[in-house]
Amino acid sequence: MADEHLSTPFEKSAMTAAEKRAMKKEIKHQMIMFVLMLFLTVLAFAAVAADVVPHSFAVPFILILAFVQLLLQLLFFMHMKDKDHTWATVFMVTGIFVTVPTIASLMLLIGTVKY
């Protein structure tokens, strides 16, 4: 039968030994970052739920943790730390420069912020 070769293990890989080591290292980094993201999320919930953080600093504390998570996700899960991501970076920065003034102007129009 033609399907017999599907049950036999594939001995050779197209990856070199160095590429396999790099892949294992990348997977290890991603797992560490995933656990760190979970820790930061639990830290934000626990700090507010247990009233560890003063009420006046609760929102800035959560925003700081969210910003750290955003940077880590961009660098590790979206691979922005790797080379050849120039266009992705350009589009993200352009999006930020369009989004921030839009949100600020809408907040002023709606009356959320009164200046």
C-alpha positions as a Markdown table, in Angstrom:
| # | Residue | x | y | z |
|---|---|---|---|---|
| 1 | Met | 0.0 | 0.0 | 0.0 |
| 2 | Ala | 1.0 | 3.6 | -0.5 |
| 3 | Asp | 0.1 | 4.6 | 3.0 |
| 4 | Glu | 2.6 | 2.3 | 4.8 |
| 5 | His | 5.3 | 4.9 | 4.7 |
| 6 | Leu | 3.1 | 7.3 | 6.8 |
| 7 | Ser | 3.5 | 5.1 | 9.9 |
| 8 | Thr | 7.3 | 4.9 | 9.7 |
| 9 | Pro | 9.2 | 7.6 | 11.6 |
| 10 | Phe | 10.9 | 10.3 | 9.6 |
| 11 | Glu | 14.6 | 10.0 | 10.4 |
| 12 | Lys | 16.1 | 12.9 | 8.5 |
| 13 | Ser | 15.2 | 16.5 | 9.0 |
| 14 | Ala | 15.9 | 19.4 | 6.8 |
| 15 | Met | 17.1 | 21.4 | 9.8 |
| 16 | Thr | 20.8 | 21.4 | 10.8 |
| 17 | Ala | 21.9 | 20.7 | 14.3 |
| 18 | Ala | 22.5 | 24.4 | 14.9 |
| 19 | Glu | 19.0 | 25.2 | 13.6 |
| 20 | Lys | 17.5 | 22.6 | 16.0 |
| 21 | Arg | 19.4 | 24.1 | 18.9 |
| 22 | Ala | 18.2 | 27.6 | 18.0 |
| 23 | Met | 14.6 | 26.3 | 17.7 |
| 24 | Lys | 14.8 | 24.7 | 21.1 |
| 25 | Lys | 16.2 | 27.9 | 22.6 |
| 26 | Glu | 13.5 | 30.0 | 21.0 |
| 27 | Ile | 10.8 | 27.6 | 22.4 |
| 28 | Lys | 12.4 | 27.9 | 25.8 |
| 29 | His | 12.3 | 31.7 | 25.7 |
| 30 | Gln | 8.7 | 31.7 | 24.5 |
| 31 | Met | 7.7 | 29.4 | 27.4 |
| 32 | Ile | 9.5 | 31.6 | 29.9 |
| 33 | Met | 7.8 | 34.7 | 28.5 |
| 34 | Phe | 4.4 | 33.0 | 28.6 |
| 35 | Val | 4.9 | 32.2 | 32.3 |
| 36 | Leu | 6.0 | 35.7 | 32.9 |
| 37 | Met | 2.9 | 37.1 | 31.2 |
| 38 | Leu | 0.7 | 34.9 | 33.4 |
| 39 | Phe | 2.6 | 36.1 | 36.5 |
| 40 | Leu | 2.1 | 39.7 | 35.5 |
| 41 | Thr | -1.6 | 39.1 | 34.9 |
| 42 | Val | -2.0 | 37.4 | 38.2 |
| 43 | Leu | 0.0 | 40.1 | 39.9 |
| 44 | Ala | -2.3 | 42.8 | 38.6 |
| 45 | Phe | -5.4 | 40.9 | 39.7 |
| 46 | Ala | -4.0 | 40.0 | 43.1 |
| 47 | Ala | -2.6 | 43.5 | 43.9 |
| 48 | Val | -6.0 | 45.1 | 43.3 |
| 49 | Ala | -8.1 | 42.3 | 44.8 |
| 50 | Ala | -6.1 | 42.2 | 48.0 |
| 51 | Asp | -5.9 | 46.0 | 48.3 |
| 52 | Val | -2.1 | 45.8 | 48.4 |
| 53 | Val | -1.8 | 48.8 | 46.0 |
| 54 | Pro | -3.3 | 52.1 | 47.2 |
| 55 | His | -6.4 | 53.2 | 45.4 |
| 56 | Ser | -4.7 | 56.3 | 43.9 |
| 57 | Phe | -2.0 | 54.2 | 42.4 |
| 58 | Ala | -4.1 | 51.2 | 41.3 |
| 59 | Val | -4.8 | 52.4 | 37.7 |
| 60 | Pro | -1.3 | 53.6 | 37.0 |
| 61 | Phe | 0.1 | 50.3 | 38.5 |
| 62 | Ile | -2.2 | 48.2 | 36.1 |
| 63 | Leu | -1.3 | 50.4 | 33.2 |
| 64 | Ile | 2.4 | 49.9 | 33.9 |
| 65 | Leu | 2.0 | 46.2 | 34.0 |
| 66 | Ala | 0.0 | 46.3 | 30.8 |
| 67 | Phe | 2.7 | 48.3 | 29.1 |
| 68 | Val | 5.3 | 45.8 | 30.2 |
| 69 | Gln | 3.2 | 43.0 | 28.8 |
| 70 | Leu | 2.7 | 44.8 | 25.6 |
| 71 | Leu | 6.4 | 45.3 | 25.1 |
| 72 | Leu | 7.2 | 41.6 | 25.9 |
| 73 | Gln | 4.5 | 40.4 | 23.6 |
| 74 | Leu | 5.7 | 42.6 | 20.7 |
| 75 | Leu | 9.3 | 41.5 | 21.2 |
| 76 | Phe | 8.8 | 37.8 | 21.8 |
| 77 | Phe | 5.5 | 36.6 | 20.5 |
| 78 | Met | 5.4 | 38.9 | 17.5 |
| 79 | His | 9.1 | 38.5 | 16.9 |
| 80 | Met | 9.8 | 42.2 | 16.7 |
| 81 | Lys | 13.3 | 41.5 | 18.3 |
| 82 | Asp | 14.3 | 39.6 | 15.2 |
| 83 | Lys | 15.7 | 41.2 | 12.0 |
| 84 | Asp | 13.7 | 42.1 | 8.9 |
| 85 | His | 10.6 | 43.4 | 10.7 |
| 86 | Thr | 11.0 | 47.0 | 9.5 |
| 87 | Trp | 7.6 | 47.2 | 7.7 |
| 88 | Ala | 5.7 | 45.8 | 10.7 |
| 89 | Thr | 7.4 | 48.3 | 13.0 |
| 90 | Val | 6.6 | 51.2 | 10.5 |
| 91 | Phe | 2.9 | 50.2 | 10.4 |
| 92 | Met | 2.7 | 49.9 | 14.2 |
| 93 | Val | 4.3 | 53.2 | 14.8 |
| 94 | Thr | 2.0 | 54.8 | 12.2 |
| 95 | Gly | -1.0 | 53.2 | 13.9 |
| 96 | Ile | 0.1 | 54.7 | 17.2 |
| 97 | Phe | 0.5 | 58.1 | 15.7 |
| 98 | Val | -3.0 | 57.9 | 14.2 |
| 99 | Thr | -4.7 | 56.3 | 17.2 |
| 100 | Val | -3.4 | 58.5 | 20.1 |
| 101 | Pro | -4.6 | 61.8 | 18.6 |
| 102 | Thr | -7.9 | 60.2 | 17.5 |
| 103 | Ile | -8.6 | 59.0 | 21.0 |
| 104 | Ala | -7.5 | 62.3 | 22.6 |
| 105 | Ser | -9.7 | 64.3 | 20.2 |
| 106 | Leu | -12.7 | 62.0 | 20.8 |
| 107 | Met | -12.3 | 62.3 | 24.6 |
| 108 | Leu | -12.3 | 66.1 | 24.2 |
| 109 | Leu | -15.3 | 66.1 | 22.0 |
| 110 | Ile | -17.3 | 63.7 | 24.2 |
| 111 | Gly | -16.3 | 65.7 | 27.3 |
| 112 | Thr | -14.5 | 63.0 | 29.2 |
| 113 | Val | -11.6 | 65.3 | 29.7 |
| 114 | Lys | -12.5 | 69.0 | 30.3 |
| 115 | Tyr | -9.7 | 71.5 | 29.4 |
